Amino acid sequence: MTQRLALDIQNLLAAYKQGELTPETLIDALLAQADAHGREPAWITRLNREQLEPYLKRLEGESPETLPLYGIPFAMKDNIDLAGIPTTAGSPAYAYTPTENAFVVQQLIDAGAIPMGKTNLDQFATGLVGERALSDYGVPANAFNPDYITGGSSSGSAVVTAAGMVSFALGTDTAGSGRVPACFHNLYGVKPSLGLLSTRGVVPACATLDTISLFTLTADDAAKVLDITAAYDDQCAWSREHNFTLHGKGYGKAPATFRFGVPPQSQWQTDGAYTQGMHQAVAELEALGGEKVELDCSPLLAAARLLYEGPWVAERYHVIRDLMESHPEAVHPVTFQITQGGATPLAVDAFDARYKLAEYKRQADALIGQVDVMLSPTTVTHPTKAEVAADPIGVNSRLGTWTNFMNLLDYSALAVPIGFTEKDLPVGVTLFGPVFDDLKLLSLGRALEARLMLPLGATGVAHPALATPLTHAQDGSMELVVCGAHLQGLPLNHQLTERGGVLVSSTHSAPRYKLFALAGGPPKRPAMVRDANGQAIEVEVWRLPIETLGSFLAGVPAPLGLGQVELADGSWKCGFICTAGALNEGGEAEDITEFGGWRGWLKTQTG
């Protein structure tokens, strides 16, 4: 049954609701499938039926209507705590048994999800290859072709999701550990904004740069899991509070038009298959209404090199220093070689690197601020296990070319499947943007998914039909209609641009407005009043970050205010309106409707 069953969350919840499946039958089938498969190095600890019983018992009296993840099986990387189960971080000598769940794990269990076990990893989450596991656990095999690497460090989490053993999995992502394995397994890899998901109960790699990451089969699944796990934790020093709704952000249909930045091909450093993947992604985004903007990404690539060439390696050394000194044999040789470099940097080196990073971030923020979203390769190639064995550090470094800078620069990122190579290996790309753009990225990822409809993971199961179309995505901005001194080039336009305003369109109102010039000034100000005997008035539509609207509104003088204005296309948007009756007070307002707009009237004025 489970070989043909789509394990995406939408499909499982529908099967539960229709009585076609129960959590018990699903879990028993998954356990039987695992037993038939034999020892799977992708797992470090796989829970048995007895260990799973309390989680199934928890679901009695509940349903998909009461629990959003009712009966959904998931896995977690074995540097994330599950109460009563050892956390190893890939080293038996380091292992401990936690008494509490990691904060994020507890949220998932509370939502009805069932933890199936702990997955293998590049030891201490150091690596992008998936080959740095001790012989105690074995090295996971790529779910598509065992001759090729899984990608790391969240290797096991990607494998068990792609292979149809769970619906989704938790990894961690410091330098790309959630995105590279997702790329190599035809999965969505969410690299959340730093602090959005609590890292309490996670063995750190670099505490200042770590985040839990998500591996899912679909973008809808990723949005659902992110919605449940993105909660502020006042007991986590790295947690950052961000309510997407309050900031005007929401997951849904991608916008009909947008601008996407792309590095010049000379900077991609990709092999033939991954170059073709980038070209395909560009074509798909253009088909969705995107406008390609080529941007020199040198500041981002320079920041990426700081991660391992700079003093951040000292953070990794900080975590396992005692183990390296007392039991050096317990640390994977390549991990030891890399981490040992963290023992030497001086405090002054750390400050030097921070100063460089601050400059790179200033340049990078200005760069990506020119577009709505950025597109890059997720990684540059898919190596074989033999290639990594021949050059373990060099190959790893290449894989991080387009991943290492994300957390250093405080960006959000999403790895998106884009297709397959001639060898039937997955290829993916990454969408990224500023901090807390997570839902915008997922919305655009969903739009790509709807065009491609790739099979689920490595199961061969056809992609199920997408759910009923969602509402339009909200990106934390709102559109504002202006008709007077705020028009481009006029005296008050700076009040929009200094708040990050961007001109969306020059258009007209519906033919139901009159325009008046108010007394006073300078500058002179208009009032646009809805009137059945009116006409179309020239206006501009500007997009403003929603958090700046309050300060803008505070500066709008009476009798003007903000309300809803009808445009020529029939849409209604926020714009300037005039207080009822204000034009009749004193009789000083001049009807200038006949000029068709503020600029038309200004041309008739002298002095």
Secondary structure, 3 states (H helix, E strand, C coil): CCCCCCCCHHHHHHHHHCCCCCHHHHHHHHHHHHHHHCCCCCEEEECCHHHHHHHHHCCCCCCCCCCCCCCCEEEEECCECECCECECCCCCCCCECCCCCCHHHHHHHHCCCEEEEEECCCHHHCCCCCCCCCCCCCCCCCCCCCCECCCCCCHHHHHHHHCCCCCEEEEECCCCCCCHHHHCCCCEEEECCCCCCCCCCECCCCCCCCCEEEEECCHHHHHHHHHHHCCCCCCCCCCCCCCCCCCCEECCECCCCEEEEECCHHHCCCCHHHHHHHHHHHHHHHHCCEEEEECCCHHHHHHHHHHHHCCCHHHHHHHHHHHHHHCHHHCCHHHHHHHHHHHCCCHHHHHHHHHHHHHHHHHHHHHHCCCCEEEEECCCCCCEHHHHHHCHHHHHHHHCCCCCHHHHCCEEEEEEEEEECCCCCEEEEEEEEECCCHHHHHHHHHHHHHHHCCCCCCCCCCCCCCCCCCCECEECEEEEEECCCCCCCCCCCHHHHCCCCEEEEEEEECCCEEEEECCCCCCCCEEEEECCCCECCEEEEEEEEHHHHHHHHHCCCCCEEEEEEEECCCCEEEEEEECCCHHHCCCCCEECHHHCCHHHHHCCCCC
